[in-house]
Amino acid sequence: MWSGARSIWIAAVLGGTVCALPLFVSAEGLRPPEPLEEMVVTGSRTPKNLVDSAVSVTVTDGETIRQASQTTVAQALNVVPGVVVKRSVKDGYNVYMQGFDGDRVLVLVDGQPLISPSGAAVDLDQVSVADIERIEIVRGAGSVLYGSSAMGGVINIITRQQDGTQLSLNSEAARYSADAREEQLPAQQHRVKGAFRAGRWFGSAQVQWIDDPGFDYDVETVAQDAAALEKLFSRIAMGREFDVIKAEYRFQQFEEDKVRDSLTVPGQSSVVFYQSHVEQIQHDLRVQSTLNRAEKTLAGQWQINSRVIEHNEISGNSNSLRDSHITLAEMDAQSVWSTPKAEWVAGVVVHQDTLHQEKLPVSAGHVGTVEIDDALRNSVESFAQVSWLNPKNEWVAGVRAQNDSDFGWHSAVRASGLKTIELSDTQELQWRLGAGQSYRVPTLKERLYVFDHSNLGYIVLGNAALKPETALSFNNTLTWGGHFDEYRKNLSVELSGHYSAAENLIETSYHANASAGAGLQIYNYQNVEKAILQGVDLSTTYKQNHVTLQLNYSYLDARNGDGQRLQERPYHQIKANAGYRYTPWQLDALLYVVHERDEQVPADILSVEQNSWTAWNINFSQSIGDHFTWRTGVDNLFNQHKNPAAERNHLFDLRPVSSRKIFISIQFDLI
């Protein structure tokens, strides 16, 4: 009893202490500073010491990620500098980096693409945080190493490699304190995971279930502001190490259901509601060399990966549903070899995806309509990159070529360099400079999509005449770091600038002539001939004993060729995190703040309701012994959210669809 009371009392005291800390934040975690020899893999597709990487890589460790969220990656990315997370109209979450949206930011898990098979932005709310070891982020042109859809950068979610036998249980309960729906059970998530190793055999399994009733700002109205959702993640992995190779097979399954009341049809008593049912099955097989496994790196001298995804989704308003069937098959091979002064990486990727879509009948006895009839796309890609290594410098150059079945040949080149200057025994300055091309071919969805909501007054159409997107990008980063005495343990400051000249960016556009003729609002995908995206990022990190602080500021200016700002890209973003660890009681506290302001107001808006927002979040966790951990906190402490009447009244409100959420979770590590 005393232990639990003591924990609560400490949490209350530390709550006041953390809130008083200066907001120079840290996304690098709550633990003592990591060793300098931190390894990263995303910038070069081979393991590199972080301080020796010619490509700037931002790393957020798994402890910080799980401190921010026990459910999905969408919320966890709020602690990652320079990443803008947006809630979509379908209650999913997408990202923006350096002005490029989620369609142009490639999301990987262990180096393999997690992008939706149709090529659209991956929903980060469909990615579990379970077993994440760290997240590595590379900003800027990434097409040389990762192909289409990496124009704005790469987010690589790296999972923990289980070693030995483990078994753990985790449960969380949460409630929306201000906007809870009437007579609803609390939100909850439950997870069980385990791993084993027997000789050269190893394996793991996990199941996670998430249930969230959503929230409603005004229970007197029909429309619900956030959907009720249910998610089920399951994964099984099995592998074996041989003398010179390691083979691993992974099976993953994801299911999701969403329901959100939208409106009533005049003259009818029934309610029109948005609904979505997703089922996705994924098979992965990886075979890699273990010639250098003594180094415990993430990649061998060579590796071959194959992946098959089958994605089925029924979604839309209840009186206008669509059934989409998507498949993806991909195989890539990579080889690494070294000479005394250089390291070479080369590989090939073979890819195929299909899309079949039908509009379902409104009622029994009616016939559905085939809108996309088994569309097929193939591509073959090859890449090569060489790194020249020196004690304090590294230079990297690479090239990629792709042949697409619908758009022919594309290529991209990129070069990056690192110059390290030792200012003293405790301080150094690093200069990273990168320039490169990137590209993206239009997806099957953008070219062929038909989203007919004539009954609600609008239609969204694909455009078969779309052109591929291209960009030329430059990144320039200066990093100063110092390691001082025990009172000034670690201080670093990073200043980076970026500039991208893009052509033929694909955006949805209102089609005035077609709308006037049809008496409906008709939108379709169009190429924006030219766009300039440029900005500056400033990050300061300070670590002293058990305190970690960091402040990140990002400025972005994104405009089309006519000088008009692109929408959904705020001028200013500030992220601040403050972490504290009280080691005697294994108690962690994390306060993180997200602020955004000055986004482009759409032309059809009558007035501005709010063009800035700030969300404060605070979490506590404590490990008791070797087998028990509890965690509690509040998300969106001051309940900042969009005015539900703003859209109806044609007012612009930048604030997100969000609500104050109080949660508590426990975890038992049984083995």
C-alpha positions as CSV (number, residue, x, y, z in Angstrom):
1,M,0.0,0.0,0.0
2,W,2.8,2.4,1.0
3,S,4.6,1.7,-2.3
4,G,1.6,2.7,-4.4
5,A,0.8,5.7,-2.3
6,R,4.5,6.8,-2.5
7,S,4.4,6.5,-6.3
8,I,1.3,8.6,-6.6
9,W,2.7,11.3,-4.3
10,I,5.9,11.4,-6.2
11,A,4.0,11.7,-9.5
12,A,2.1,14.7,-8.1
13,V,5.3,16.4,-6.9
14,L,7.2,15.8,-10.2
15,G,4.2,17.0,-12.1
16,G,4.8,20.5,-10.7
17,T,8.6,20.2,-11.1
18,V,8.4,19.2,-14.8
19,C,5.9,21.8,-15.7
20,A,8.3,24.4,-14.3
21,L,11.2,23.3,-16.4
22,P,12.3,25.5,-19.3
23,L,11.0,24.2,-22.6
24,F,14.3,23.2,-24.2
25,V,13.2,19.7,-24.8
26,S,14.4,16.2,-25.6
27,A,13.1,13.6,-27.9
28,E,16.1,11.5,-27.2
29,G,14.5,9.7,-24.3
30,L,14.4,9.7,-20.5
31,R,17.3,7.4,-19.8
32,P,20.9,8.7,-19.2
33,P,22.7,9.7,-22.4
34,E,23.4,6.8,-24.8
35,P,27.0,6.0,-25.8
36,L,28.3,8.2,-28.6
37,E,28.7,5.1,-30.9
38,E,25.0,5.0,-31.7
39,M,24.4,3.1,-35.0
40,V,22.0,4.1,-37.7
41,V,21.1,2.3,-41.0
42,T,18.6,4.4,-42.9
43,G,20.9,7.0,-44.4
44,S,23.0,4.5,-46.3
45,R,21.2,1.2,-46.0
46,T,24.2,-0.1,-44.0
47,P,25.1,0.4,-40.3
48,K,26.9,3.6,-39.6
49,N,28.0,5.4,-36.5
50,L,25.5,8.3,-36.2
51,V,28.2,10.9,-35.8
52,D,30.0,9.5,-38.9
53,S,27.0,9.5,-41.2
54,A,27.2,11.9,-44.2
55,V,23.4,11.9,-44.3
56,S,21.7,13.7,-41.4
57,V,19.6,11.2,-39.4
58,T,17.3,11.9,-36.4
59,V,16.9,9.1,-34.0
60,T,14.1,8.7,-31.4
61,D,14.5,5.8,-29.0
62,G,11.8,3.2,-28.2
63,E,11.5,4.2,-24.6
64,T,10.5,7.8,-25.6
65,I,8.1,6.4,-28.2
66,R,6.3,4.1,-25.7
67,Q,6.3,6.9,-23.1
68,A,4.3,9.1,-25.6
69,S,2.0,6.2,-26.8
70,Q,1.2,2.6,-25.9
71,T,-1.0,2.2,-29.0
72,T,0.0,3.4,-32.4
73,V,2.8,5.4,-34.1
74,A,0.6,8.3,-35.0
75,Q,0.7,9.9,-31.5
76,A,4.3,8.8,-30.9
77,L,5.5,11.0,-33.8
78,N,4.4,14.1,-31.9
79,V,7.7,13.9,-30.0
80,V,9.8,13.7,-33.2
81,P,11.3,17.0,-34.4
82,G,10.2,18.4,-37.8
83,V,7.4,16.0,-38.4
84,V,3.9,17.4,-38.8
85,V,1.1,14.9,-38.0
86,K,-2.3,15.5,-39.5
87,R,-5.6,13.8,-38.8
88,S,-7.4,13.0,-42.0
89,V,-11.1,13.2,-42.8
90,K,-11.2,9.4,-42.5
91,D,-9.9,9.5,-38.9
92,G,-6.5,8.3,-40.0
93,Y,-3.1,10.1,-39.5
94,N,-0.6,11.2,-42.2
95,V,2.7,13.1,-42.0
96,Y,4.4,16.0,-43.6
97,M,8.1,16.5,-43.8
98,Q,9.8,19.5,-45.4
99,G,6.5,20.4,-47.0
100,F,5.9,17.1,-48.6
101,D,2.8,15.2,-47.5
102,G,2.4,11.5,-46.6
103,D,2.1,10.4,-50.2
104,R,5.7,11.6,-50.7
105,V,7.2,10.5,-47.3
106,L,8.1,6.8,-47.3
107,V,7.4,4.8,-44.2
108,L,9.5,1.7,-43.6
109,V,9.5,-1.1,-41.0
110,D,12.9,-2.6,-40.7
111,G,13.9,-1.1,-44.0
112,Q,10.9,-2.5,-45.9
113,P,8.1,-0.2,-47.3
114,L,4.9,0.1,-45.3
115,I,3.3,2.4,-47.8
116,S,-0.2,1.5,-48.8
117,P,-0.2,-1.0,-51.7
118,S,-2.2,1.5,-53.8
119,G,0.6,4.0,-53.3
120,A,-1.4,6.4,-51.1
121,A,-0.1,7.7,-47.8
122,V,0.1,5.1,-45.1
123,D,-2.2,5.6,-42.1
124,L,0.1,5.9,-39.1
125,D,-2.7,4.9,-36.9
126,Q,-2.5,1.4,-38.4
127,V,1.1,0.9,-37.1
128,S,1.6,-0.4,-33.6
129,V,4.3,0.9,-31.2
130,A,4.9,-2.6,-29.8
131,D,8.5,-3.8,-30.1
132,I,9.9,-0.6,-31.6
133,E,13.5,-0.2,-30.8
134,R,13.9,3.2,-32.4
135,I,12.6,5.4,-35.2
136,E,15.2,6.9,-37.7
137,I,14.2,9.8,-39.9
138,V,16.0,11.1,-43.0
139,R,14.7,14.3,-44.4
140,G,15.0,15.3,-48.0
141,A,15.3,13.5,-51.3
142,G,15.4,9.7,-50.7
143,S,14.7,8.3,-54.1
144,V,18.2,7.1,-54.8
145,L,18.1,4.5,-52.0
146,Y,14.3,4.0,-51.7
147,G,12.7,4.9,-55.0
148,S,9.3,6.5,-55.7
149,S,7.4,8.1,-52.8
150,A,10.5,9.2,-50.9
151,M,10.6,12.8,-52.2
152,G,10.2,14.3,-48.7
153,G,12.2,11.8,-46.8
154,V,12.1,8.4,-45.0
155,I,10.7,7.3,-41.7
156,N,12.2,3.9,-40.7
157,I,10.6,2.1,-37.8
158,I,13.1,-0.4,-36.5
159,T,11.8,-3.2,-34.3
160,R,13.6,-4.8,-31.4
161,Q,15.5,-8.0,-32.2
162,Q,14.4,-10.4,-29.4
163,D,17.1,-12.3,-27.7
164,G,16.2,-15.1,-25.4
165,T,12.8,-16.1,-24.0
166,Q,10.3,-13.4,-23.0
167,L,6.6,-13.1,-22.2
168,S,4.8,-9.9,-21.2
169,L,1.2,-8.6,-20.8
170,N,0.2,-4.9,-21.2
171,S,-3.2,-3.2,-20.7
172,E,-4.3,0.4,-20.8
173,A,-7.6,2.1,-20.0
174,A,-8.4,5.7,-21.0
175,R,-11.3,8.1,-21.1
176,Y,-12.0,11.4,-22.9
177,S,-12.7,13.6,-19.8
178,A,-14.4,16.5,-21.6
179,D,-16.1,15.0,-24.7
180,A,-16.9,11.4,-23.9
181,R,-19.9,9.9,-25.6
182,E,-22.7,9.0,-23.3
183,E,-22.9,5.5,-21.8
184,Q,-19.7,4.4,-23.5
185,L,-17.0,2.2,-22.0
186,P,-13.5,3.6,-21.6
187,A,-11.0,3.3,-24.4
188,Q,-8.8,0.3,-23.9
189,Q,-5.9,-1.6,-25.4
190,H,-4.5,-5.0,-24.4
191,R,-1.3,-6.7,-25.7
192,V,0.4,-10.0,-25.1
193,K,3.8,-10.8,-26.7
194,G,6.4,-13.4,-26.3
195,A,9.7,-14.6,-27.8
196,F,11.9,-17.6,-27.6
197,R,15.3,-18.9,-28.6
198,A,16.3,-22.5,-28.7
199,G,19.8,-23.1,-30.2
200,R,19.8,-21.6,-33.6
201,W,16.0,-21.3,-33.8
202,F,14.3,-18.1,-32.7
203,G,10.7,-16.8,-32.9
204,S,8.2,-14.3,-31.5
205,A,4.5,-13.7,-31.5
206,Q,2.3,-10.8,-30.4
207,V,-1.4,-9.8,-30.4
208,Q,-2.6,-6.3,-29.7
209,W,-6.3,-5.2,-29.5
210,I,-7.4,-1.6,-29.4
211,D,-10.9,-0.3,-28.8
212,D,-11.7,3.4,-28.7
213,P,-15.3,4.7,-28.6
214,G,-14.3,8.1,-30.1
215,F,-15.6,11.4,-28.7
216,D,-18.3,13.9,-29.5
217,Y,-18.2,17.6,-28.8
218,D,-22.0,18.0,-28.9
219,V,-24.0,14.9,-28.1
220,E,-27.2,16.7,-29.0
221,T,-26.2,16.7,-32.7
222,V,-26.2,13.6,-35.0
223,A,-22.6,14.1,-36.3
224,Q,-19.9,12.4,-34.2
225,D,-16.6,14.2,-34.2
226,A,-14.3,11.2,-33.8
227,A,-15.1,7.7,-35.0
228,A,-15.4,4.7,-32.8
229,L,-12.8,2.2,-33.8
230,E,-11.5,-1.3,-33.1
231,K,-8.1,-2.5,-34.2
232,L,-6.4,-5.9,-34.0
233,F,-2.7,-6.4,-34.7
234,S,-1.1,-9.9,-34.8
235,R,2.3,-11.0,-35.8
236,I,4.2,-14.3,-35.8
237,A,7.9,-14.6,-36.7
238,M,10.1,-17.6,-37.0
239,G,13.7,-18.0,-38.1
240,R,16.9,-20.0,-38.0
241,E,20.6,-19.2,-38.1
242,F,22.8,-21.4,-40.2
243,D,26.5,-21.3,-40.6
244,V,26.7,-18.4,-43.0
245,I,23.1,-17.3,-43.5
246,K,20.0,-16.4,-41.4
247,A,16.5,-16.9,-42.6
248,E,13.3,-15.4,-41.1
249,Y,9.6,-15.5,-42.0
250,R,7.0,-13.1,-40.7
251,F,3.3,-13.3,-40.9
252,Q,1.3,-10.1,-40.0
253,Q,-2.4,-9.5,-39.9
254,F,-4.3,-6.3,-39.3
255,E,-8.0,-5.7,-38.9
256,E,-9.8,-2.3,-38.3
257,D,-13.4,-1.2,-38.0
258,K,-14.5,2.4,-37.8
259,V,-18.0,3.9,-37.4
260,R,-18.9,7.6,-37.2
261,D,-22.4,9.1,-37.5
262,S,-22.4,11.9,-40.1
263,L,-25.9,13.2,-40.8
264,T,-29.6,12.6,-41.4
265,V,-31.2,12.6,-44.8
266,P,-34.0,15.2,-45.0
267,G,-37.4,13.5,-44.9
268,Q,-35.9,10.2,-43.5
269,S,-35.3,9.0,-40.0
270,S,-32.2,6.9,-40.8
271,V,-28.7,8.2,-40.0
272,V,-26.0,8.3,-42.6
273,F,-22.7,7.2,-41.1
274,Y,-19.1,6.8,-42.2
275,Q,-17.8,3.3,-41.9
276,S,-14.6,1.4,-42.8
277,H,-13.6,-2.2,-42.5
278,V,-10.0,-3.1,-43.3
279,E,-8.4,-6.5,-43.5
280,Q,-4.7,-6.8,-44.4
281,I,-2.5,-9.8,-44.5
282,Q,1.3,-9.6,-45.0
283,H,4.0,-12.2,-45.6
284,D,7.7,-11.4,-45.4
285,L,10.7,-13.7,-46.0
286,R,14.2,-12.4,-45.4
287,V,17.4,-14.3,-46.1
288,Q,20.7,-12.6,-45.3
289,S,24.4,-13.3,-44.9
290,T,25.7,-13.7,-41.4
291,L,29.4,-13.4,-42.3
292,N,29.6,-10.2,-40.1
293,R,27.0,-11.2,-37.5
294,A,29.7,-10.8,-34.8
295,E,29.2,-7.1,-35.3
296,K,25.5,-7.5,-34.6
297,T,24.6,-5.1,-37.4
298,L,21.2,-4.8,-39.0
299,A,22.4,-5.9,-42.5
300,G,24.6,-8.6,-43.7
301,Q,27.0,-8.7,-46.6
302,W,24.0,-9.5,-48.7
303,Q,20.2,-9.9,-48.2
304,I,17.1,-10.9,-50.1
305,N,13.7,-9.7,-49.0
306,S,10.3,-10.7,-50.4
307,R,6.9,-9.4,-49.4
308,V,3.3,-10.1,-50.4
309,I,0.4,-7.9,-49.1
310,E,-3.3,-8.4,-49.6
311,H,-5.4,-5.5,-48.5
312,N,-9.3,-5.5,-48.6
313,E,-11.3,-2.4,-47.6
314,I,-14.9,-1.6,-47.6
315,S,-15.4,2.1,-46.8
316,G,-17.5,5.2,-47.3
317,N,-20.8,6.6,-46.1
318,S,-23.4,3.9,-45.3
319,N,-25.4,4.8,-48.4
320,S,-22.4,4.9,-50.8
321,L,-19.9,2.1,-50.0
322,R,-16.9,1.0,-52.0
323,D,-15.1,-2.3,-51.9
324,S,-11.4,-2.1,-52.8
325,H,-9.1,-5.1,-53.2
326,I,-5.4,-4.3,-53.4
327,T,-2.4,-6.6,-53.7
328,L,1.3,-5.9,-53.6
329,A,4.2,-8.2,-54.4
330,E,7.8,-7.1,-54.1
331,M,11.3,-8.6,-54.0
332,D,14.5,-6.7,-53.4
333,A,18.1,-7.9,-53.1
334,Q,21.0,-5.9,-51.8
335,S,24.8,-6.5,-51.6
336,V,27.5,-4.7,-49.6
337,W,31.2,-4.9,-50.1
338,S,34.1,-2.8,-49.0
339,T,37.6,-1.7,-50.1
340,P,40.2,0.0,-47.8
341,K,38.8,3.4,-48.6
342,A,35.2,2.9,-49.8
343,E,32.0,1.0,-49.2
344,W,29.7,-0.1,-52.0
345,V,26.0,-0.8,-51.8
346,A,24.0,-2.1,-54.8
347,G,20.6,-3.7,-55.2
348,V,17.6,-4.4,-57.4
349,V,13.8,-4.2,-56.7
350,V,11.0,-5.9,-58.6
351,H,7.5,-4.6,-57.8
352,Q,3.9,-5.3,-58.8
353,D,0.6,-3.9,-57.4
354,T,-3.0,-4.3,-58.5
355,L,-6.2,-2.4,-57.7
356,H,-9.8,-3.6,-58.1
357,Q,-12.7,-1.3,-56.9
358,E,-16.4,-1.7,-56.9
359,K,-19.2,0.6,-55.8
360,L,-21.5,-1.6,-53.8
361,P,-25.3,-1.7,-54.3
362,V,-27.3,0.6,-52.0
363,S,-29.8,-2.1,-51.2
364,A,-30.6,-5.8,-52.0
365,G,-31.6,-6.5,-55.6
366,H,-29.4,-3.7,-57.0
367,V,-26.2,-4.4,-59.0
368,G,-22.9,-2.9,-58.0
369,T,-20.7,-1.0,-60.4
370,V,-17.1,-1.9,-61.2
371,E,-15.1,1.4,-61.1
372,I,-11.6,0.0,-61.5
373,D,-11.2,-3.4,-63.1
374,D,-8.1,-5.2,-62.0
375,A,-5.6,-2.4,-62.8
376,L,-2.0,-3.6,-62.8
377,R,1.3,-1.8,-62.4
378,N,4.9,-3.2,-62.6
379,S,8.3,-1.7,-62.0
380,V,11.9,-2.8,-62.0
381,E,14.5,-0.7,-60.1
382,S,18.2,-0.8,-59.5
383,F,20.4,1.4,-57.3
384,A,24.0,1.8,-56.3
385,Q,25.8,4.0,-53.8
386,V,29.5,4.4,-52.8
387,S,30.8,5.9,-49.6
388,W,34.4,7.2,-49.3
389,L,35.5,7.0,-45.7
390,N,38.1,9.2,-43.9
391,P,38.7,9.7,-40.2
392,K,36.7,12.9,-40.0
393,N,34.9,13.1,-43.3
394,E,32.6,11.0,-45.5
395,W,31.3,11.5,-49.0
396,V,28.4,9.5,-50.5
397,A,27.2,9.4,-54.1
398,G,24.4,7.2,-55.5
399,V,22.2,6.7,-58.5
400,R,18.9,4.9,-59.1
401,A,17.1,3.9,-62.3
402,Q,13.5,2.7,-62.5
403,N,11.4,1.3,-65.4
404,D,7.7,1.6,-64.8
405,S,5.1,-0.3,-66.9
406,D,3.0,2.9,-67.3
407,F,5.6,5.7,-67.3
408,G,8.8,4.2,-68.6
409,W,12.3,5.2,-67.3
410,H,13.1,7.4,-64.4
411,S,16.4,8.1,-62.7
412,A,17.8,10.0,-59.7
413,V,21.2,10.9,-58.4
414,R,22.2,12.2,-55.0
415,A,25.5,13.2,-53.3
416,S,26.1,14.0,-49.6
417,G,29.1,15.0,-47.6
418,L,30.3,15.3,-44.0
419,K,33.0,17.5,-42.6
420,T,33.9,17.2,-38.9
421,I,35.9,20.0,-37.2
422,E,37.3,19.5,-33.7
423,L,37.0,22.8,-31.9
424,S,38.5,21.4,-28.7
425,D,38.8,18.2,-26.7
426,T,35.1,18.5,-25.7
427,Q,33.6,20.3,-28.7
428,E,33.2,19.6,-32.4
429,L,31.3,21.1,-35.3
430,Q,29.9,18.9,-38.1
431,W,28.7,20.2,-41.5
432,R,26.5,18.0,-43.7
433,L,25.6,19.0,-47.2
434,G,23.4,17.0,-49.5
435,A,21.8,17.5,-53.0
436,G,19.7,15.1,-55.0
437,Q,16.9,14.3,-57.3
438,S,13.7,12.5,-56.4
439,Y,10.6,11.3,-58.3
440,R,7.2,9.8,-57.8
441,V,5.0,8.0,-60.4
442,P,1.2,8.6,-60.1
443,T,-0.5,5.8,-58.2
444,L,-3.3,3.6,-59.6
445,K,-5.7,5.4,-57.2
446,E,-4.7,8.9,-58.5
447,R,-5.1,7.8,-62.1
448,L,-8.2,5.7,-61.9
449,Y,-10.0,6.6,-58.7
450,V,-13.8,7.2,-58.8
451,F,-15.3,8.4,-55.5
452,D,-19.0,9.1,-56.4
453,H,-20.9,10.8,-53.6
454,S,-23.5,12.4,-55.9
455,N,-26.1,11.9,-53.2
456,L,-24.1,14.2,-50.9
457,G,-23.2,16.7,-53.7
458,Y,-19.7,15.8,-54.7
459,I,-17.5,13.5,-56.8
460,V,-13.7,12.9,-56.7
461,L,-12.2,11.6,-59.9
462,G,-8.9,10.2,-61.0
463,N,-6.9,11.6,-63.9
464,A,-5.3,9.2,-66.4
465,A,-3.3,12.0,-67.9
466,L,-1.3,12.7,-64.8
467,K,2.5,13.1,-65.2
468,P,5.2,11.8,-62.8
469,E,6.4,14.2,-60.1
470,T,10.0,15.2,-59.8
471,A,12.1,17.4,-57.4
472,L,15.6,18.8,-57.0
473,S,16.4,19.2,-53.3
474,F,19.2,20.7,-51.2
475,N,19.9,20.1,-47.5
476,N,22.5,22.0,-45.4
477,T,23.0,21.1,-41.7
478,L,25.4,22.4,-39.1
479,T,25.7,20.5,-35.8
480,W,27.6,21.7,-32.8
481,G,28.1,19.4,-29.9
482,G,29.9,19.7,-26.6
483,H,30.5,17.3,-23.7
484,F,31.3,19.1,-20.5
485,D,31.7,18.3,-16.8
486,E,29.1,16.6,-14.6
487,Y,27.1,19.8,-14.4
488,R,26.9,20.4,-18.2
489,K,26.8,16.8,-19.4
490,N,25.8,17.2,-23.0
491,L,24.7,20.1,-25.1
492,S,24.1,20.2,-28.9
493,V,22.7,22.7,-31.3
494,E,21.6,21.8,-34.9
495,L,20.7,24.3,-37.6
496,S,19.5,23.0,-41.0
497,G,18.1,24.5,-44.1
498,H,16.3,22.9,-47.0
499,Y,15.2,23.9,-50.5
500,S,13.2,21.8,-53.0
501,A,12.1,22.8,-56.5
502,A,9.3,20.4,-57.5
503,E,7.5,19.9,-60.8
504,N,4.1,18.3,-61.4
505,L,3.1,17.7,-57.8
506,I,-0.2,16.0,-57.7
507,E,-3.0,17.7,-55.7
508,T,-6.8,17.5,-55.7
509,S,-8.4,20.4,-57.5
510,Y,-11.9,21.8,-57.8
511,H,-13.2,21.4,-61.4
512,A,-15.4,24.5,-61.9
513,N,-16.6,23.9,-65.4
514,A,-17.5,20.3,-64.8
515,S,-19.2,21.2,-61.6
516,A,-21.4,23.8,-63.2
517,G,-22.5,21.4,-65.9
518,A,-23.3,18.6,-63.5
519,G,-24.8,20.6,-60.7
520,L,-22.3,18.9,-58.3
521,Q,-18.9,19.7,-56.7
522,I,-16.5,17.8,-58.8
523,Y,-12.8,17.4,-57.8
524,N,-10.1,15.6,-59.6
525,Y,-6.3,15.0,-59.3
526,Q,-4.2,17.6,-61.2
527,N,-0.5,18.3,-61.6
528,V,0.8,21.5,-60.0
529,E,3.3,22.6,-62.7
530,K,5.9,24.0,-60.3
531,A,6.3,24.4,-56.5
532,I,9.0,25.7,-54.2
533,L,9.3,24.3,-50.7
534,Q,11.9,25.8,-48.4
535,G,12.5,26.2,-44.7
536,V,14.7,26.2,-41.7
537,D,14.9,23.8,-38.7
538,L,16.6,24.6,-35.4
539,S,17.0,22.1,-32.6
540,T,18.7,22.4,-29.2
541,T,19.3,19.4,-26.9
542,Y,20.6,19.5,-23.4
543,K,21.3,16.5,-21.0
544,Q,22.4,16.8,-17.4
545,N,22.4,13.7,-15.3
546,H,18.7,12.6,-15.2
547,V,17.2,15.6,-17.0
548,T,16.8,15.7,-20.8
549,L,15.5,18.9,-22.5
550,Q,15.0,19.8,-26.2
551,L,13.5,22.6,-28.2
552,N,12.8,22.3,-31.9
553,Y,11.6,25.1,-34.2
554,S,10.6,24.6,-37.9
555,Y,9.8,27.2,-40.4
556,L,8.3,26.2,-43.8
557,D,7.3,28.2,-46.9
558,A,5.7,26.1,-49.6
559,R,4.3,27.8,-52.8
560,N,3.2,26.9,-56.3
561,G,4.5,28.5,-59.4
562,D,2.0,31.4,-59.1
563,G,3.3,32.2,-55.6
564,Q,0.3,30.9,-53.8
565,R,1.0,29.0,-50.6
566,L,0.2,25.3,-50.6
567,Q,-2.4,24.3,-48.0
568,E,-2.0,22.2,-44.9
569,R,1.6,23.3,-44.4
570,P,1.9,25.7,-41.4
571,Y,4.6,28.4,-41.4
572,H,5.7,27.6,-37.9
573,Q,6.0,24.5,-35.7
574,I,7.5,24.2,-32.2
575,K,8.0,21.0,-30.4
576,A,9.3,20.9,-26.8
577,N,10.0,18.0,-24.6
578,A,11.3,17.8,-21.0
579,G,12.2,14.4,-19.5
580,Y,13.2,13.5,-16.0
581,R,14.3,10.2,-14.4
582,Y,14.4,9.6,-10.7
583,T,16.7,6.6,-10.7
584,P,16.2,5.3,-7.1
585,W,12.5,4.7,-7.8
586,Q,12.9,4.0,-11.5
587,L,10.4,6.8,-12.1
588,D,10.2,8.7,-15.5
589,A,8.3,11.9,-16.3
590,L,7.8,13.4,-19.7
591,L,6.2,16.7,-20.7
592,Y,5.9,17.4,-24.4
593,V,4.3,20.4,-26.2
594,V,3.3,20.8,-29.9
595,H,2.5,24.2,-31.3
596,E,1.6,25.1,-34.9
597,R,0.5,28.4,-36.5
598,D,-0.1,30.3,-39.7
599,E,-1.4,27.8,-42.3
600,Q,-2.8,28.8,-45.7
601,V,-6.5,29.7,-45.5
602,P,-8.5,28.1,-48.4
603,A,-10.1,30.5,-50.9
604,D,-13.7,29.5,-50.1
605,I,-13.4,30.3,-46.4
606,L,-15.4,33.3,-45.2
607,S,-13.3,34.1,-42.1
608,V,-10.7,32.7,-39.7
609,E,-11.8,31.1,-36.4
610,Q,-8.3,30.1,-35.3
611,N,-5.0,29.8,-37.1
612,S,-2.8,28.4,-34.3
613,W,-3.0,25.7,-31.7
614,T,-1.0,24.3,-28.8
615,A,-1.3,20.9,-27.2
616,W,0.3,20.0,-23.8
617,N,0.9,16.4,-22.8
618,I,2.3,14.9,-19.6
619,N,3.1,11.3,-18.8
620,F,4.6,9.3,-15.9
621,S,5.9,5.8,-15.7
622,Q,7.6,3.7,-13.0
623,S,9.2,0.3,-13.0
624,I,8.7,-1.7,-9.8
625,G,11.1,-4.6,-9.5
626,D,12.0,-6.5,-12.7
627,H,8.5,-7.5,-13.8
628,F,6.0,-4.6,-13.3
629,T,5.6,-1.2,-14.8
630,W,2.8,1.3,-14.6
631,R,2.2,4.4,-16.7
632,T,-0.3,7.3,-16.5
633,G,-0.8,10.7,-18.0
634,V,-3.0,13.2,-19.8
635,D,-3.0,13.9,-23.6
636,N,-4.1,17.3,-24.7
637,L,-4.1,18.6,-21.2
638,F,-6.0,21.9,-21.9
639,N,-8.4,20.2,-24.4
640,Q,-7.5,22.3,-27.5
641,H,-9.6,21.2,-30.5
642,K,-11.4,22.3,-33.6
643,N,-14.7,24.2,-33.3
644,P,-17.3,21.7,-34.7
645,A,-19.3,24.5,-36.1
646,A,-16.4,26.1,-38.0
647,E,-16.7,24.0,-41.1
648,R,-20.5,24.4,-41.3
649,N,-20.1,28.1,-41.2
650,H,-17.2,28.2,-43.7
651,L,-14.7,29.3,-41.0
652,F,-11.0,28.2,-40.9
653,D,-9.9,26.5,-37.7
654,L,-6.4,25.1,-37.7
655,R,-6.9,23.2,-34.4
656,P,-7.0,19.4,-34.7
657,V,-10.0,17.1,-34.1
658,S,-8.8,16.1,-30.6
659,S,-9.9,15.8,-27.0
660,R,-8.4,15.6,-23.5
661,K,-7.6,12.0,-22.8
662,I,-6.6,10.5,-19.4
663,F,-5.0,7.1,-19.3
664,I,-3.4,4.5,-17.1
665,S,-1.6,1.3,-18.2
666,I,0.2,-1.6,-16.5
667,Q,2.7,-4.1,-17.9
668,F,3.8,-7.4,-16.4
669,D,7.0,-9.0,-17.7
670,L,6.3,-12.6,-16.8
671,I,9.6,-14.0,-18.1
